[in-house]
Amino acid sequence: TKVVGPVQRYLCLTCRHSFSDRSFSLDYYTKKTICYQEVFTRNCSGEWPSAMARNLHCSANSIQNRLERLGRNCLAAHAELVRQIILREDLVADGFESFDVSQYHPNNINLLCGKDSQFLYSFTHSSLNRKGRMTEEQKLKAKELKKAKRGTLGRDFARLLAHIEELWDQPSRPSLSLYTDMHPAYPGAILANPRLREALAHGSLHHERISSEEPRTILNPLFSVNYMDRELRKDGAAYHRETTCFTRNVSNGLHRLAVYQFWHNYRKPFRIKKKEKRDLVHAEAAGLPRSVIEACFEDLFTRRRFITHERLSVEGASIWRRAIATPEKKKPELLPKYAIRGYHQAS
């Protein structure tokens, strides 16, 4: 090919379907080779896709395409690694506020973190109506754009809490504490989950509510999510204050967030200032061995993952399939066939 030169092809003797080495490559169907390690690092260093495109001498669409491919790999690898974690810490959950498309469409990115490790176990996305002070003209426009979003935050937060069922092994850890702030939607979201409701009634699950007005220090039980808020503001170009780099497409933004989640958990040092922990990453603090983490990075930037062979969460599958709608966008999201194709290409 003009892209990579000679490519070995094969023929399945069972289904008689032909395929090549690139069928199982992360670069399947690409027309230009772009370094995934560069895209991975730049995305997690506050660089916007258009800036990456200028620096890597390609189009912004090509960068977003690589971020989607990398995001799907990160979703699959994270789901595989998190299943190997034996939960040995309490959990903290809260929402990170930003906006999509315009400030008429604020969002809430619900985060579930380890209290001691600051490991980001999962996140969900909620689209909300605009709130706060507005001019009369803005109120009229907000009323025109307003949709039936009542209760979406509670439902999306309940979907986030469903991950606790997968993480929490009650025989090995009889008691678990969940820390949140005083948001009125959170208690109802916990009660909406049958297992968590039962654990709450039996006293094995403790819901600790902390005022968000408390100082955001390391002594605050909500420190993990407060720390993630700061890191997202600092490292995510779309989350900077007063920036033109806001999220214009929800699915694109969530793929970039999935890449950042993987970098934060498995590459970012846990405590930079402490010499004895300078090489420790958040996943190790949560209980994963370094050897398991490094093994996952061996093919993160090369092997193509297939959704039919991955055990993704409901939220992870929705992000993979670009099923989360963008406000004001009427057409469905474009999903390439290669993103949802299984191993039917070969035996």
ROBA-985968 format. One record per residue (C-alpha): residue number from 0; residue in one letter; z negated, x negated, y negated. Coordinates in Angstrom, 1 decimal. Layout:
BEGIN
VEXVO     k   r        w        u        v
VEXVO   NUM   A        Z        X        Y
...
END
This chain:
BEGIN
VEXVO     k   r        w        u        v
VEXVO     0   T      0.0      0.0      0.0
VEXVO     1   K      0.4     -1.0     -3.7
VEXVO     2   V     -3.4     -0.7     -4.1
VEXVO     3   V     -4.9     -2.9     -1.3
VEXVO     4   G     -1.9     -4.3      0.6
VEXVO     5   P     -1.7     -3.9      4.4
VEXVO     6   V     -3.8     -1.1      5.9
VEXVO     7   Q     -4.3     -0.7      9.7
VEXVO     8   R     -3.4      2.7     11.1
VEXVO     9   Y     -4.5      4.3     14.3
VEXVO    10   L     -3.6      7.3     16.5
VEXVO    11   C     -6.1      9.5     18.3
VEXVO    12   L     -5.0     10.0     21.9
VEXVO    13   T     -6.9     13.3     22.1
VEXVO    14   C     -5.7     15.2     19.0
VEXVO    15   R     -2.7     13.1     18.2
VEXVO    16   H     -3.9     12.8     14.6
VEXVO    17   S     -3.3      9.5     12.8
VEXVO    18   F     -5.7      7.9     10.5
VEXVO    19   S     -6.3      4.5      8.9
VEXVO    20   D     -9.2      2.2      8.0
VEXVO    21   R     -9.3      3.7      4.5
VEXVO    22   S    -10.0      7.2      6.0
VEXVO    23   F    -13.6      6.0      6.4
VEXVO    24   S    -13.8      4.0      3.2
VEXVO    25   L    -15.5      5.2      0.0
VEXVO    26   D    -12.2      4.3     -1.7
VEXVO    27   Y    -10.3      6.9      0.4
VEXVO    28   Y     -7.3      8.3     -1.6
VEXVO    29   T     -8.0      6.2     -4.7
VEXVO    30   K     -5.1      4.6     -6.6
VEXVO    31   K     -7.1      1.8     -8.4
VEXVO    32   T     -9.9     -0.4     -7.1
VEXVO    33   I    -13.0     -0.3     -9.3
VEXVO    34   C    -16.3     -2.2     -8.5
VEXVO    35   Y    -18.8      0.4     -7.4
VEXVO    36   Q    -21.7     -2.0     -8.0
VEXVO    37   E    -20.7     -2.2    -11.6
VEXVO    38   V    -20.5      1.5    -12.0
VEXVO    39   F    -23.9      1.9    -10.2
VEXVO    40   T    -25.6     -0.6    -12.5
VEXVO    41   R    -24.0      0.6    -15.7
VEXVO    42   N    -24.7      4.3    -15.1
VEXVO    43   C    -28.4      3.4    -14.7
VEXVO    44   S    -28.5      1.3    -17.8
VEXVO    45   G    -27.7      4.0    -20.4
VEXVO    46   E    -23.9      3.5    -20.4
VEXVO    47   W    -21.7      6.5    -20.8
VEXVO    48   P    -18.5      6.9    -18.6
VEXVO    49   S    -16.2      6.4    -21.6
VEXVO    50   A    -17.9      3.1    -22.4
VEXVO    51   M    -17.7      2.1    -18.7
VEXVO    52   A    -14.0      2.9    -18.8
VEXVO    53   R    -13.5      0.6    -21.8
VEXVO    54   N    -15.4     -2.2    -20.2
VEXVO    55   L    -13.8     -1.8    -16.7
VEXVO    56   H    -10.3     -1.2    -18.1
VEXVO    57   C     -9.6      2.2    -16.6
VEXVO    58   S     -9.7      5.8    -17.6
VEXVO    59   A    -12.9      7.9    -18.1
VEXVO    60   N    -11.7     10.3    -15.4
VEXVO    61   S    -11.5      7.4    -12.9
VEXVO    62   I    -15.1      6.4    -13.7
VEXVO    63   Q    -16.3     10.0    -13.2
VEXVO    64   N    -14.4     10.1     -9.9
VEXVO    65   R    -16.2      7.0     -8.7
VEXVO    66   L    -19.5      8.4     -9.9
VEXVO    67   E    -18.9     11.5     -7.8
VEXVO    68   R    -18.1      9.5     -4.7
VEXVO    69   L    -21.1      7.3     -5.3
VEXVO    70   G    -23.3     10.3     -6.0
VEXVO    71   R    -22.4     11.9     -2.7
VEXVO    72   N    -23.2      8.7     -0.9
VEXVO    73   C    -26.5      8.4     -2.8
VEXVO    74   L    -27.4     12.1     -1.9
VEXVO    75   A    -26.7     11.4      1.8
VEXVO    76   A    -28.5      8.1      1.9
VEXVO    77   H    -31.6      9.4      0.0
VEXVO    78   A    -31.8     12.4      2.4
VEXVO    79   E    -31.7     10.0      5.4
VEXVO    80   L    -34.3      7.7      3.9
VEXVO    81   V    -36.8     10.3      2.7
VEXVO    82   R    -37.0     11.8      6.2
VEXVO    83   Q    -38.5      8.4      7.3
VEXVO    84   I    -41.3      8.6      4.8
VEXVO    85   I    -44.8      9.6      6.0
VEXVO    86   L    -46.3     11.3      3.0
VEXVO    87   R    -49.6      9.5      2.1
VEXVO    88   E    -50.0     10.5     -1.5
VEXVO    89   D    -50.4     13.7     -3.6
VEXVO    90   L    -47.4     15.2     -5.4
VEXVO    91   V    -46.7     15.9     -9.1
VEXVO    92   A    -44.1     18.4    -10.3
VEXVO    93   D    -42.8     19.3    -13.8
VEXVO    94   G    -39.7     20.0    -15.8
VEXVO    95   F    -37.6     17.7    -17.9
VEXVO    96   E    -35.8     19.5    -20.8
VEXVO    97   S    -32.3     18.7    -22.0
VEXVO    98   F    -29.2     20.7    -22.6
VEXVO    99   D    -25.7     21.3    -21.1
VEXVO   100   V    -22.4     21.9    -23.1
VEXVO   101   S    -24.4     22.7    -26.3
VEXVO   102   Q    -27.9     23.3    -27.5
VEXVO   103   Y    -27.3     27.0    -26.9
VEXVO   104   H    -27.7     26.2    -23.2
VEXVO   105   P    -30.9     24.2    -22.7
VEXVO   106   N    -31.7     23.2    -19.1
VEXVO   107   N    -34.8     22.3    -17.1
VEXVO   108   I    -34.5     19.5    -14.6
VEXVO   109   N    -37.4     20.1    -12.2
VEXVO   110   L    -38.8     16.9    -10.8
VEXVO   111   L    -41.0     16.3     -7.7
VEXVO   112   C    -42.6     12.9     -7.7
VEXVO   113   G    -45.2     10.9     -5.8
VEXVO   114   K    -48.5     10.7     -7.7
VEXVO   115   D    -49.1      7.0     -7.0
VEXVO   116   S    -45.7      5.7     -6.2
VEXVO   117   Q    -43.6      7.5     -8.9
VEXVO   118   F    -41.0      8.0     -6.2
VEXVO   119   L    -38.6     10.8     -7.2
VEXVO   120   Y    -38.5     12.9     -4.0
VEXVO   121   S    -36.3     15.7     -5.3
VEXVO   122   F    -35.0     17.5     -8.4
VEXVO   123   T    -33.4     20.9     -9.1
VEXVO   124   H    -31.5     22.2    -12.2
VEXVO   125   S    -32.2     25.4    -14.2
VEXVO   126   S    -30.1     26.8    -17.0
VEXVO   127   L    -32.0     28.6    -19.7
VEXVO   128   N    -31.5     30.5    -22.9
VEXVO   129   R    -31.9     28.9    -26.2
VEXVO   130   K    -35.3     29.2    -27.8
VEXVO   131   G    -37.1     28.0    -30.9
VEXVO   132   R    -36.2     28.4    -34.6
VEXVO   133   M    -32.7     29.4    -35.4
VEXVO   134   T    -30.7     30.6    -38.4
VEXVO   135   E    -29.4     34.2    -38.5
VEXVO   136   E    -25.9     32.9    -37.6
VEXVO   137   Q    -27.3     30.9    -34.7
VEXVO   138   K    -29.3     33.9    -33.5
VEXVO   139   L    -26.1     36.0    -33.4
VEXVO   140   K    -24.2     33.3    -31.4
VEXVO   141   A    -27.1     32.9    -29.1
VEXVO   142   K    -27.2     36.6    -28.5
VEXVO   143   E    -23.5     36.6    -27.6
VEXVO   144   L    -23.9     33.7    -25.2
VEXVO   145   K    -27.1     35.0    -23.6
VEXVO   146   K    -26.9     35.8    -19.9
VEXVO   147   A    -29.2     37.2    -17.4
VEXVO   148   K    -31.3     34.0    -16.8
VEXVO   149   R    -34.7     35.7    -16.6
VEXVO   150   G    -36.7     34.2    -13.8
VEXVO   151   T    -34.3     31.4    -13.0
VEXVO   152   L    -36.9     28.7    -13.8
VEXVO   153   G    -39.3     30.2    -11.3
VEXVO   154   R    -36.7     30.5     -8.6
VEXVO   155   D    -35.4     27.0     -9.1
VEXVO   156   F    -38.9     25.6     -9.2
VEXVO   157   A    -39.6     27.4     -5.9
VEXVO   158   R    -36.5     25.7     -4.5
VEXVO   159   L    -37.9     22.4     -5.5
VEXVO   160   L    -41.3     23.1     -3.8
VEXVO   161   A    -39.4     23.9     -0.6
VEXVO   162   H    -39.1     20.1     -0.2
VEXVO   163   I    -42.8     19.9      0.2
VEXVO   164   E    -42.4     21.6      3.6
VEXVO   165   E    -40.1     18.8      4.8
VEXVO   166   L    -42.4     16.0      3.4
VEXVO   167   W    -45.8     17.3      4.4
VEXVO   168   D    -47.0     16.8      7.9
VEXVO   169   Q    -50.2     18.8      8.0
VEXVO   170   P    -51.6     17.3     11.3
VEXVO   171   S    -51.5     13.8      9.8
VEXVO   172   R    -52.5     14.9      6.3
VEXVO   173   P    -54.7     18.0      6.4
VEXVO   174   S    -55.1     18.2      2.6
VEXVO   175   L    -52.6     17.9     -0.2
VEXVO   176   S    -52.9     18.3     -3.9
VEXVO   177   L    -50.0     19.4     -6.2
VEXVO   178   Y    -50.3     18.6     -9.9
VEXVO   179   T    -48.4     20.6    -12.5
VEXVO   180   D    -48.9     21.5    -16.1
VEXVO   181   M    -50.0     25.0    -17.3
VEXVO   182   H    -46.5     26.6    -17.2
VEXVO   183   P    -46.9     30.3    -16.2
VEXVO   184   A    -44.0     30.2    -13.8
VEXVO   185   Y    -45.4     27.6    -11.5
VEXVO   186   P    -48.2     29.6     -9.7
VEXVO   187   G    -45.7     32.3     -8.8
VEXVO   188   A    -43.2     29.8     -7.5
VEXVO   189   I    -45.9     28.4     -5.1
VEXVO   190   L    -46.8     31.9     -3.9
VEXVO   191   A    -43.1     32.6     -3.3
VEXVO   192   N    -43.1     30.0     -0.5
VEXVO   193   P    -44.8     31.5      2.7
VEXVO   194   R    -46.1     28.2      4.1
VEXVO   195   L    -47.4     27.0      0.7
VEXVO   196   R    -49.0     30.4      0.1
VEXVO   197   E    -50.8     30.2      3.4
VEXVO   198   A    -51.9     26.6      2.8
VEXVO   199   L    -53.2     27.6     -0.6
VEXVO   200   A    -55.2     30.5      0.9
VEXVO   201   H    -56.7     28.2      3.6
VEXVO   202   G    -57.6     25.5      1.1
VEXVO   203   S    -55.4     22.8      2.6
VEXVO   204   L    -53.2     22.9     -0.5
VEXVO   205   H    -54.8     22.4     -3.9
VEXVO   206   H    -52.9     23.4     -7.1
VEXVO   207   E    -54.3     21.4    -10.0
VEXVO   208   R    -53.1     22.5    -13.4
VEXVO   209   I    -53.3     19.9    -16.2
VEXVO   210   S    -52.7     20.6    -19.9
VEXVO   211   S    -49.5     19.0    -21.2
VEXVO   212   E    -51.4     18.2    -24.4
VEXVO   213   E    -53.5     15.6    -22.6
VEXVO   214   P    -52.7     11.9    -23.5
VEXVO   215   R    -49.7     10.7    -21.5
VEXVO   216   T    -51.5      7.6    -20.1
VEXVO   217   I    -51.7      6.2    -16.6
VEXVO   218   L    -55.0      8.0    -16.2
VEXVO   219   N    -53.3     11.4    -16.7
VEXVO   220   P    -52.7     13.0    -13.2
VEXVO   221   L    -49.2     14.0    -14.5
VEXVO   222   F    -48.3     10.4    -15.3
VEXVO   223   S    -45.6     10.2    -12.6
VEXVO   224   V    -43.5     13.0    -14.2
VEXVO   225   N    -44.3     11.8    -17.7
VEXVO   226   Y    -43.1      8.4    -16.7
VEXVO   227   M    -39.9      9.9    -15.2
VEXVO   228   D    -39.3     11.8    -18.5
VEXVO   229   R    -39.5      8.5    -20.4
VEXVO   230   E    -37.2      6.7    -18.0
VEXVO   231   L    -34.6      9.4    -18.1
VEXVO   232   R    -34.6      9.4    -21.9
VEXVO   233   K    -34.3      5.7    -21.9
VEXVO   234   D    -31.8      5.0    -19.1
VEXVO   235   G    -29.7      8.2    -19.0
VEXVO   236   A    -27.0      8.3    -21.7
VEXVO   237   A    -26.8     12.1    -21.6
VEXVO   238   Y    -30.6     12.4    -22.2
VEXVO   239   H    -30.9     10.2    -25.3
VEXVO   240   R    -32.2     12.0    -28.4
VEXVO   241   E    -29.6     13.0    -31.0
VEXVO   242   T    -26.7     11.6    -29.0
VEXVO   243   T    -23.0     12.6    -28.6
VEXVO   244   C    -23.3     11.7    -24.9
VEXVO   245   F    -24.6     15.0    -23.7
VEXVO   246   T    -23.7     16.7    -20.4
VEXVO   247   R    -20.5     18.6    -20.7
VEXVO   248   N    -20.2     19.5    -17.1
VEXVO   249   V    -23.3     20.3    -15.0
VEXVO   250   S    -21.9     19.1    -11.7
VEXVO   251   N    -20.8     15.8    -13.2
VEXVO   252   G    -24.2     15.4    -14.8
VEXVO   253   L    -26.0     16.0    -11.5
VEXVO   254   H    -23.9     13.5     -9.7
VEXVO   255   R    -24.9     10.9    -12.3
VEXVO   256   L    -28.5     11.9    -11.9
VEXVO   257   A    -28.3     11.5     -8.1
VEXVO   258   V    -27.0      8.0     -8.6
VEXVO   259   Y    -29.9      7.3    -11.0
VEXVO   260   Q    -32.4      8.8     -8.6
VEXVO   261   F    -31.3      6.4     -5.9
VEXVO   262   W    -31.4      3.4     -8.3
VEXVO   263   H    -34.9      4.4     -9.5
VEXVO   264   N    -36.3      4.8     -6.0
VEXVO   265   Y    -34.7      1.9     -4.2
VEXVO   266   R    -33.8     -0.7     -6.8
VEXVO   267   K    -36.0     -0.4     -9.8
VEXVO   268   P    -39.2     -2.5     -9.6
VEXVO   269   F    -42.4     -0.5     -9.2
VEXVO   270   R    -44.5     -2.4    -11.7
VEXVO   271   I    -42.7     -5.1    -13.7
VEXVO   272   K    -45.7     -6.5    -15.5
VEXVO   273   K    -47.8     -7.1    -12.4
VEXVO   274   K    -46.7    -10.4    -10.8
VEXVO   275   E    -47.9     -9.5     -7.3
VEXVO   276   K    -45.8     -6.2     -7.4
VEXVO   277   R    -42.8     -7.5     -9.3
VEXVO   278   D    -40.5     -7.3     -6.2
VEXVO   279   L    -41.9     -4.0     -5.0
VEXVO   280   V    -39.7     -0.9     -5.5
VEXVO   281   H    -40.9      2.7     -5.7
VEXVO   282   A    -39.7      3.5     -2.1
VEXVO   283   E    -41.9      0.7     -0.8
VEXVO   284   A    -44.8      2.0     -2.7
VEXVO   285   A    -44.1      5.4     -1.1
VEXVO   286   G    -44.3      3.8      2.4
VEXVO   287   L    -40.7      2.7      3.3
VEXVO   288   P    -40.3     -0.8      4.7
VEXVO   289   R    -38.0     -3.2      2.8
VEXVO   290   S    -35.8     -3.8      5.8
VEXVO   291   V    -34.9      0.0      6.1
VEXVO   292   I    -34.1      0.1      2.4
VEXVO   293   E    -31.9     -3.0      2.5
VEXVO   294   A    -30.1     -1.8      5.6
VEXVO   295   C    -29.0      1.4      3.6
VEXVO   296   F    -27.5     -0.8      0.9
VEXVO   297   E    -25.2     -2.6      3.4
VEXVO   298   D    -22.6      0.1      3.3
VEXVO   299   L    -23.6      2.3      0.3
VEXVO   300   F    -20.6      1.0     -1.7
VEXVO   301   T    -18.1      0.9      1.1
VEXVO   302   R    -18.6      3.6      3.8
VEXVO   303   R    -17.4      7.1      3.2
VEXVO   304   R    -20.0      9.8      4.1
VEXVO   305   F    -19.0     13.2      5.5
VEXVO   306   I    -21.0     16.3      4.6
VEXVO   307   T    -20.6     17.6      8.2
VEXVO   308   H    -22.6     14.6      9.5
VEXVO   309   E    -25.4     14.7      6.9
VEXVO   310   R    -28.7     16.6      6.8
VEXVO   311   L    -28.8     17.5      3.1
VEXVO   312   S    -31.2     19.8      1.4
VEXVO   313   V    -30.0     23.0     -0.1
VEXVO   314   E    -29.9     21.5     -3.6
VEXVO   315   G    -28.2     18.3     -2.3
VEXVO   316   A    -25.5     20.3     -0.6
VEXVO   317   S    -25.0     22.4     -3.8
VEXVO   318   I    -24.5     19.2     -5.9
VEXVO   319   W    -22.2     17.7     -3.2
VEXVO   320   R    -20.0     20.9     -3.3
VEXVO   321   R    -20.2     21.2     -7.1
VEXVO   322   A    -21.6     24.7     -6.6
VEXVO   323   I    -23.8     24.7     -9.7
VEXVO   324   A    -21.9     26.4    -12.6
VEXVO   325   T    -21.4     25.0    -16.1
VEXVO   326   P    -22.3     27.5    -18.9
VEXVO   327   E    -19.3     29.1    -20.6
VEXVO   328   K    -16.9     27.8    -17.9
VEXVO   329   K    -15.1     30.6    -16.2
VEXVO   330   K    -13.0     28.6    -13.7
VEXVO   331   P    -14.6     27.3    -10.5
VEXVO   332   E    -15.3     23.6    -10.3
VEXVO   333   L    -12.5     21.5     -8.8
VEXVO   334   L    -13.7     20.2     -5.4
VEXVO   335   P    -11.3     17.7     -3.7
VEXVO   336   K    -10.6     18.4     -0.1
VEXVO   337   Y    -11.7     14.9      0.9
VEXVO   338   A    -15.3     15.6     -0.4
VEXVO   339   I    -15.9     18.4      2.2
VEXVO   340   R    -13.7     17.2      5.0
VEXVO   341   G    -15.3     16.4      8.3
VEXVO   342   Y    -14.5     14.0     11.1
VEXVO   343   H    -11.5     16.3     12.2
VEXVO   344   Q     -9.3     13.6     10.8
VEXVO   345   A    -10.0     11.5     13.8
VEXVO   346   S    -11.7     11.8     17.2
END
